[in-house]
Amino acid sequence: MAESQFAIGKISIMAKVVMYCTAVCPYCINAERLLVSKGVKEIEKIRIDLIPEQRELMESKTGRRTVPQIYIDETHVGGCDDLYALDRAGGLVPLLNK
Ligand SMILES: N[C@@H](CCC(=O)N[C@@H](CS)C(=O)NCC(=O)O)C(=O)O
């Protein structure tokens, strides 16, 4: 079968996005804004202000204490500044679109 037949109707599947966050967090809002602008429809938000065990988990997994901490699939992107830097470097869209 010709390659073009596979290309027709090709869909890209969006990666899973997980964001550790708190209720009041301007950096989280900015990060979410960028992700939504790239077509992300769903962000799993883990509220570390409500769930102390998740705060501990976030800190031990990432080595960071600030929110947001963002994962795209298995990749730890980091915080809001890291997310924007990744986008400027051209790495965000490829990471989101598998
Ligand atoms: N450079 C970080 C800054 C994140 C930041 O300062 N987040 C605040 C909440 S909006 C925070 O976690 N503050 C608690 C702390 O600094 O321990 C980023 O871009 O994500």
The ligand as a Tripos MOL2 file, in Angstrom:
@<TRIPOS>MOLECULE
LIG
   20    19     1     0     0
SMALL
NO_CHARGES

@<TRIPOS>ATOM
      1 N1         10.5440   29.6810   38.1610 N.3       1 LIG1
      2 C1          9.4410   28.9090   38.6770 C.3       1 LIG1
      3 C2          8.6910   29.7370   39.7120 C.3       1 LIG1
      4 C3          7.5320   28.9670   40.3400 C.3       1 LIG1
      5 C4          7.0490   29.6000   41.6080 C.2       1 LIG1
      6 O1          7.7120   30.4840   42.2150 O.2       1 LIG1
      7 N2          5.8900   29.1040   42.0480 N.am      1 LIG1
      8 C5          5.3410   29.5490   43.3030 C.3       1 LIG1
      9 C6          3.8090   29.4640   43.2480 C.3       1 LIG1
     10 S1          3.1270   30.5000   41.9590 S.3       1 LIG1
     11 C7          5.7790   28.6250   44.4010 C.2       1 LIG1
     12 O2          5.8120   27.4240   44.2400 O.2       1 LIG1
     13 N3          6.1350   29.2020   45.5560 N.am      1 LIG1
     14 C8          6.4780   28.4270   46.7070 C.3       1 LIG1
     15 C9          7.9420   28.4470   47.0040 C.2       1 LIG1
     16 O3          8.6760   29.2450   46.3710 O.co2     1 LIG1
     17 O4          8.3760   27.6470   47.8440 O.co2     1 LIG1
     18 C10         8.5460   28.4520   37.5070 C.2       1 LIG1
     19 O5          8.6570   29.0590   36.4280 O.co2     1 LIG1
     20 O6          7.7810   27.5150   37.6480 O.co2     1 LIG1
@<TRIPOS>BOND
     1     1     2 1
     2     2     3 1
     3     2    18 1
     4     3     4 1
     5     4     5 1
     6     5     6 2
     7     5     7 1
     8     7     8 1
     9     8     9 1
    10     8    11 1
    11     9    10 1
    12    11    12 2
    13    11    13 1
    14    13    14 1
    15    14    15 1
    16    15    16 2
    17    15    17 1
    18    18    19 2
    19    18    20 1
@<TRIPOS>SUBSTRUCTURE
     1 LIG1         1 GROUP 0 **** ****
